[in-house]
Amino acid sequence: MFFRTIFIIIALIIVWFVLKRWAKAALQDYIEKNLPNPKATIIEGGPMVRCQHCDVHLAKDDAINANGVYFCCEEHQKLAQHNT
């Protein structure tokens, strides 16, 4: 009876580890097939510029250009013009 109990416990431990390893492999396979790889995602952006007022960097396409000086918003552009 004792050896039978030990055998069942060892068998259950082995089954547990096998199922755990299988589940981990299945989850990894699911992630690789269904989720994008963040390392492979390349976002090409344009040049970055700095807001003259608050020093925030933003894409040149999103910035407001006032005679070669860049701002992140119209409010900062107005504040800079008001200060000069």
N, C-alpha and C positions, 0 to 999 in steps of 0.2 A: 504493500500500500504506500509506503514512504517513497519508494523509487518511482512509483507511478505518479505521485504528486509532484516530485522534483522534475520528472520528464515533462509533464504537462506545463509546469511553470517555465521551463527552459524553452519548450516549443512555443509558448505564448510570447515570450521575450523575442525570440527569433522572428516570429510573424510580425510582431510590433515593429521591429527595426526594418524589416523588408517593406512593410506597408508605408512606413514613414519615408524611407528612401524613394519608393515609387511615387508617393504623393509629391515629394519635393521635386523630383524630375518632371512629373506631369505639370506642376505649377510653373516651373521654369520654361518648359516647352510652350505652355499657353502664353506666357509673358512674351517670349521671343516672337511668337506668331501673330499676336493680336495687339501688342503695344509698340509704338514707335520707339526706336532707339534714340535716346536723347543725345548721345555722342555723335550719331550720324546725321542729326538734324542740323543743317547749316542754314542760317538766316543771313542772307546777304543784305547788308545795309549800305547806305551811302555814307558820305563823310559826316563827321560830327562837328558841331560848333558849340561855343560856350555863350550863354546868355551874359551880356555885359553887366546886367544889374545883379543877378543872384548867383552867377557862376554855375548854373545847372547846365550839363551837357545834353544836347538833344540833336536829333537828325537835322541836317541842313534843310531838308525838304519841309520839315515841320516848323522851322524857325522863321521869325519875321526879320527880314533884312531891311535895315535902314541905313543906306549909304555905306554898305560894307560892315556895319555893326549889327550883330545878331542879338535877338531877344527871344525869350520863350513865350511871351504873351504881349498883347497890346498894352496892358497896364504897365509893364516894365518899360516898354518903349516910351510911353507917355511920361513916366517918372523920370527917365533919363533926359528926355527933351525939356522937361520942366526944370531940372536941376542945372541945365547949361544955359 
